[in-house]
């Protein structure tokens, strides 16, 4: 059985604000993706598509049946795999996932990664609830499993998910093929690498309680608390650290109740004191995302993505689904076809350079920020100015003050990526 050790990296944080916690009539979603510090995360746009009956779809490790139609998605993903750490679709559905370990054993067999489940749900759903059903149906059919990092040493885990749309959010927590979910219709919520759905269960696997009873984890009489029943009795050190981050995230959200905006969420993702913006033990925040999902369906959703590590020194750039939406080449990693270490057997025996253009230029800029005070301050100011332009453009758009043609909206992200690249040139 694949397992964790005391130094197993265990870090990610997802947040959501549902009115009246938000300062505007919108659901606001946010995530920091914390991964091996040298792993490159790319931002990939996949247009909507139609597929022939009987089509098969290759995910990271296994094939699944394709559906007849898939929605357009924007994904922030580790560039070696098929799925994604976080993303959104054209219908305003956002999902982020987290690693979790429970009493249910984690197997080494290859199945769907949690990141594969996330992308499949975005491509196949038009609401958070429908996305939840897609994930749980796929879990029942294919299970979850396989190594979750580009390394010969296995690193396997189960997953929790935060799913949001324009009206509500769901927390979905899994243990193997079992699961429990909580619906959030108002207020703020966060998840951080641990089970957090307790007695407030809105939906669950049909065999969840009978399995817990059969394993001796629950007596069948006391109130059923999913987190308490399925959490490990002996928590590793890094799981305790996750608890501290979870509490810190709760406090940061609570402090801003009623006034949560995209900028507030960006500030939370940049919080280093709490460990939410992290860089330790060979892991760091490798990419970040914040989304504004207006309740008014006539208004566009705005998704801000960094495509670079450390949100405290990165630029959140706006993406809007529109007629001109296309792949920004500067944030797309090189591909290696059949020679890719994830495709050859045994897997991950060699290494390849997956750094995309913006990542390379951003790394040079980080070096200057750390080594040359004056030049570094100038770069940081240019980063802040560019990000503020994106936030202001989103504010004007949602306020109805400026509504560019769809072609311009769709090309917004690429324009900001190009401008950020020039800042570092």
PyMOL commands that set and color helices and strands:
alter all, ss='L'
color gray80, all
select helices_A, chain A and resi 114-124+128-142+208-215+226-230+237-255+262-269+311-313+329-331+337-339+357-371+373-398+406-410+412-424
alter helices_A, ss='H'
color red, helices_A
select strands_A, chain A and resi 12-18+26-36+41-46+49-50+56-58+63-65+69-70+73-78+86-89+94-100+158-164+169-175+178-184+187-191+203-204+279-280+283-294+302-305+317-319
alter strands_A, ss='S'
color yellow, strands_A
deselect
rebuild
show_as cartoon
